[in-house]
Amino acid sequence: MLTLPLLSLAICGYAHCIEGNPVMKINETSTFEAPKNETVTHYDWTAPIGCKVISGQGTPSVEISSSFLSQDSPVRLIRTFTDEHKDTLETPIKFCRYVQSIQDHTIAPGETINIGGKDYPKLTFTTHRQKVKTPVDKSWHTG
């Protein structure tokens, strides 16, 4: 039984695959290249969602830059040939997200915290419940 991912890898083994790193980090630039073909007259690259082409549009090789908005999606290439027909190549790209730093904002007894320009020496959390008066039925009381 042949699965779709294996089929994709088999197709990319031939000369119809965009070459480049299939995993990008956030805020990274990667190069992607089209297969060599002398009959191609124009290359139209489309970057994955949240990325942009920073150089090479219209050529067989392109540089793509990712951002914090990048999402797993393909890099696509529409090639125009000398006889005016077109084809589309694409390669899926995954984005590796990472945590840059973690800061501890624990407040010890006696410390203050500044929120919106105002210092708070002690934070207390309260829930505000509206007091509801319940009517007393005195109709049963006769005395």
C-alpha positions in Angstrom: 0.0 0.0 0.0 1.5 3.4 -1.1 0.6 6.3 1.2 0.3 9.9 0.1 3.5 11.1 1.9 5.5 8.4 0.3 4.1 9.3 -3.1 5.1 13.0 -2.5 8.6 11.9 -1.6 8.8 9.7 -4.7 7.7 12.6 -7.0 10.2 14.9 -5.4 12.9 12.4 -6.3 12.5 13.4 -9.9 13.2 16.7 -11.6 9.8 18.2 -10.7 10.4 19.3 -7.1 11.3 22.6 -5.5 14.5 22.2 -3.5 14.9 23.8 -0.1 14.6 23.3 3.6 11.1 21.9 4.4 11.3 23.2 8.0 11.8 26.8 8.8 12.2 28.7 12.0 10.4 31.9 12.8 12.3 35.0 11.6 14.5 33.0 9.3 15.4 33.3 5.6 15.7 30.2 3.4 16.5 29.7 -0.3 14.3 27.6 -2.6 15.3 26.5 -6.1 13.3 25.2 -9.1 14.5 22.3 -11.2 16.6 23.3 -14.2 14.6 23.6 -17.3 15.7 25.5 -20.4 12.2 26.0 -21.8 10.9 28.0 -18.8 10.5 31.7 -19.6 9.1 33.0 -16.3 9.0 31.9 -12.6 6.2 33.2 -10.3 6.9 32.3 -6.6 4.3 32.4 -3.8 5.6 32.3 -0.3 3.9 30.3 2.5 1.3 32.1 4.7 2.9 34.8 6.8 6.2 34.8 4.8 7.5 37.0 2.0 9.7 36.7 -1.0 12.7 39.0 -0.3 14.7 38.3 -3.5 14.6 36.2 -6.7 11.0 36.7 -7.8 11.0 35.8 -11.6 14.1 33.6 -11.3 14.7 29.9 -10.7 16.0 30.6 -7.2 14.2 32.6 -4.5 14.8 33.8 -0.9 11.9 33.6 1.5 11.7 35.2 4.9 9.4 33.9 7.7 7.8 35.9 10.4 5.9 35.3 13.7 2.7 35.1 11.6 4.1 32.2 9.5 1.9 29.1 9.2 2.5 25.6 7.9 1.7 25.9 4.2 3.4 25.3 0.8 5.9 27.4 -1.2 4.4 27.5 -4.7 5.9 28.1 -8.1 4.1 28.8 -11.3 6.3 28.3 -14.3 5.6 29.7 -17.8 7.1 27.8 -20.7 8.1 29.0 -24.2 4.9 27.5 -25.7 2.9 29.6 -23.2 1.7 26.7 -21.1 2.1 26.8 -17.3 2.6 24.3 -14.5 2.6 24.6 -10.8 5.1 23.1 -8.3 4.8 23.2 -4.6 6.6 22.0 -1.5 5.0 21.9 2.0 6.9 24.0 4.6 6.5 23.5 8.4 7.4 26.2 10.9 9.3 25.4 14.1 8.1 27.7 16.9 10.2 28.2 20.0 10.1 30.0 23.3 12.6 32.8 23.4 12.6 33.4 27.1 10.5 33.0 30.2 10.4 35.6 32.9 9.3 35.0 36.5 6.9 37.7 37.7 6.3 36.3 41.2 5.8 39.0 43.8 7.2 38.2 47.2 5.6 39.6 50.4 6.6 43.3 50.8 7.3 43.8 47.1 5.4 46.1 44.8 4.3 45.7 41.2 3.8 48.4 38.6 0.8 48.1 36.3 0.0 50.9 33.9 2.4 53.3 35.6 0.8 52.8 39.1 2.6 51.0 41.9 0.7 48.4 43.8 2.2 47.3 47.1 -0.2 44.5 47.7 -2.5 42.8 45.3 -5.8 41.4 46.6 -8.2 39.5 44.4 -11.8 39.9 45.2 -15.0 38.9 43.6 -17.8 41.4 43.7 -21.1 39.8 44.2 -24.2 42.0 44.1 -26.2 41.7 47.3 -29.8 40.6 46.5 -32.6 41.2 48.9 -35.1 38.5 48.9 -38.7 39.6 49.7 -40.1 38.1 52.8 -43.6 36.8 52.5 -45.5 37.8 55.7 -48.9 36.9 54.5 -49.0 33.7 56.5 -48.2 35.5 59.8 -51.3 36.7 61.5 -50.0 38.1 64.8 
